[in-house]
Amino acid sequence: MAVAFGATLAGCGDAQQAIGRAHLVNEMASRLDHASELTYTADYQLADGQRATIAQAQDPRRAAYTYPGGKFATTRDSTADCRLEAGGTTCTLTAPPSPSTETTFSLLSAVRERGLVPPTLVVGLLTSASLSPNTVIEQHDTTLAGEHATCISVSGVENSAASQFDACITSGGVLGSFKGLVDGKTLEVSLIRYVASVTDDAFDLPARARVVDQRPKAP
């Protein structure tokens, strides 16, 4: 069932359905946003069949995005961007993340360019979909890696990085799947394994990596 929400809806019943769909999108965005407070490891299959992992933990808050050929990790001590280059893996360390918009944008760009879909990116797209007056949404439920998920197919979104996309969010608030063209780049991930824990080495730098420390030096 597809529903468009906006001022052009004629009937009261249609308007109520539109409000309900807008509420659904906002609820999914809120659920995914709150997932930043969880500890978990999620393995994803990418569009080319390779695998990637998102791991995060609390107290202190840490996150790691591991993809074919590299890793992007944030801890209380540093932001590590590790890439496979000629001769091995090089990890560039910069200052740990802060709540600034610039830091968030840098993380989104770095992870997205490697074929991963950070949950914060999907939160922004869902928010844009709920605000666009001509958004059309189709909903269904599914199960991914043993987790129940609510899924939506979105189209007609205006003033957004993606005018149409498909996204599934698990009941626990974890990104289940995503497929869409975001700022001209095709992104596609699907959850294949989920556990509510992380391994001891989840946020470590890759073994034998060359480290380039660009963090500000203490005075």
N, C-alpha and C positions, 0 to 999 in steps of 0.2 A: 504494500500500500504506500503510495507516494502522497505527500502533503506539502503544499507550499505555504509558508507563513509570511504574512505581510498585510498591508492595508487594503489590498485589492480583493481580498476574500469577500464573497457576497453574503453567504449565509451565516447565521449564528452558529450552526453546527460545524461548519468549516472553520470558523474563527476559533471555536473551542478546540478543535483538533490541532489547529496551528499552534495555539498556546501550549497544548500538551506536548507537541513535538519540540517546541522551543525549550520547554522545561526539561525534556529528555536530554537534549544536547547539553544544556547547562549542567544537568546532573552528572552526565558522563564526564564533562570537563572537570567538575569539582571532584569527582571520584578519582580521576587520574591525577589531578593536582595533589590530592591528599596522599597519594601513593609515595610521594617523596619522603613521607614519615615512616615508611616501611623498611624492613630489612629483608632482602630477597636476592636470588640469582635467577635470571631468566635467559634461556638460550633461544636464539631466533635463527630461522632459516632465511637467507637473503634471496633476492631475485635470481642470482646466478647459481643457487644451490649451496653456496658456502654458508658457514655458520658464524654467528657473532653472539656476544654475551653482554648483558647489562647486569651489573651487581651493585648493590648499595647497602649501606649499613648506617647505624645511628650511634651517637654518643661515643666518639665524635662522628659527625656526618661525613660519609665518604661515598664516592661513586666511581665506577670503572666501566668503561665501554671498550670491550675487546673485539677486534674485527680482524679479518684476514690481512696479515701484514702489519699489524700495529695495535696500539692501545692508547686510550685517553683516560686519565685517572685524576680525580681531585680528592685531596685529603686536607687535613688541617695544616699540613706543612708545605704543600706545593700543588701546582697543576702540572701534570706530566703528559707530554705529547710524544709518544713513542712511535717511530716509523721505521719500517724495514727499508734500508738503503743498501747501496753497493758496499759489501764488506761487513754487513751486519745491521743490527738495530740501534738507532740513536734515539735517546730520550732527552728532550729539552724540558728543563724544569723552569717554571715561572712561579710568580706569587700564587698562594692559594686563593680560591675564589672568594668573592664577596658578593653581597646581594645587589651589586650594581647592574644596570641594564647592559653596560658594555661587556661585563664578564659573561652574562647570560648569552648575549649575542655571539660572543666568541666560542662558547661551548657548543651552541647550536650549529654554528657554521662548521666547526672542526669535526663534529660527529657526523653531521649530515653528509659531508663530502666523502665520507668513508662508507656510505651506504646504509648506515644505521639511522634509526628514527628515535631521537630522544623524546621521552614523554612530554617534556615541556613544549616541544614543537607542536604536538598534537593538541595539547591544551589550548594553544593559541589559535589553531585552525578551527577547533570546535567553538571557541568563543566568537570568532569571526562569523562562523555559520549561523550562530544564534542571533547575531545582530543584523545580518543581511536580509532585507525584506523579501527577496525572491528565492531564498533557499528552498530546495526541494529535498525531502528526506524519505528514505525507505528504511525500515527497521526489520531486523530478524535476530534471533538468538542462535547461538552455536556453542560448541565445546572445543576448546583448544588446550592441548597438553593436559587434559583432565580437568580444566577449569571452565566453569560456565561463563559465557561472555555475551554481552549485549553488543550488537553490531548495527552500524548505520552506513548507508550509501548516501553521500551528500553531493548535490550538484547545484549550479546556479549561484554560487557564493560570489559576492562582489567585494572588491577592495581587500583581497586576501592573497596570501602566497600561493594558495591552491583553490581553484574555482570548483573542483570536484575531487572527491576522495572517498575511500572506504576505510572504516576504522572499527575495531572491536576492542572493548574494554572489559576485563574480567570483573566478576563480582567483587573481588578483593581490591580492584583499582589498578591492576597492572595492564600495560598495553598488551593486547592479545595479538593484534595484527594491524597492519596499515598498508595501503596501496594508493599511490597518487603521484601527480606531477607537481612538485613543490619548487617554485622559483625556477622552472625549466628543467629540474632534475627528477627523474623517475625514482621513487623510493618504494620498496616493497619488503616487508618483514612479516614473519609468521611465527608465533610462539610454539616451540616444540618441547620445552622442558621448563618447569618452574618449581623452585623449592624456597621455602621461607627461611633461608639461612644463607650464609656466605662462607667460603673456605678461608682459612687463615692467610693464604697468600693472594687473595682476590685483588688486593690493591697494590701489590708489590710491582716493581718494575720487572720487565722481562729479564730472564737470566742472561748474563754476559752482555747486557746492553751498554753501549757507550753513553755516558751521562754528560750533558752540557747544562751546567747550572747557571741560569740567568736571573735567579732571584735577587732582589735588592739585598745588599750587604748591610748588616746591622751597624749603626754608627759606633 
